[in-house]
């Protein structure tokens, strides 16, 4: 299902700091000098959602997308942002038999982006995250950290592009994708890449995929911790970095609780109430 009417949210200086919007077709405009946190929660099956974001110069927006649709459902979401100020984005993909997020951001001069993603999957879930970050003007900065935590036969895709347009000098961009496989049958396709058409820029990207460290497991087991608990502790530590970067305390607490429930196997759909 998809919403027929767009929800337009205009945030001005002095508006509430924490706003929750119903997903569907959402447009967020944050004006110069304003600062806010906006949370989108996705729980409906077979939803196709879209979000348009415009962050004015001097504005700060913290945008959190929390996807927790049923694990037998399909979900697709497109996020497009134009950033002249500061955008901190979190994309949490916990549910869905197949779930895809396309995240695109264009940075104007002095625009800044911090983007974090966490994909959880078990059973035969497939999580698909694709990002295109375009540095369109000089002196912009982006930082990206995307992680996936996969068990059973779950799979994930991360396809991330940093594009630096001609004339976008003094661009500073980095992108990291880290994946932890809790099962030998889980799999990841990771493709971070760069397109650079300007001089005097600083860009970096990287990807790592692996299983739990046997040395770390041995260390914990040697201190009397059973194997299941030890594995859970290491997986929690891997994923927690993303969630602890959420500035809104209430949302951060909910997300950490949902992670704990997922690791215990008691929450199949990602913990959104």
Secondary structure, DSSP 8 states (H G I E B T S, - for coil): ---SSEEEEEE-TTS-SEEEEESSEEEEEE-TT-EEEEEEEE--TTEEEEEEEEE-TT-EEEEEEEE---TTSEEEEEEEEEESSEEEEEEEE---SEEEEEEEEEE-TT-EEEEEEEEEE-TT-EEEEEEEEEE-SSS-EEEEEEEEEE-TT-EEEEEEEEEE-TT-TT-EEEEEEEEEESSTT-EEEEEEEEEE--SS-EEEEEEEEEE--HHHHHHHHTTT--HHHHHHHHHHHHHHHHHTT---HHHHHHHHHHHHHHHHT--TT----
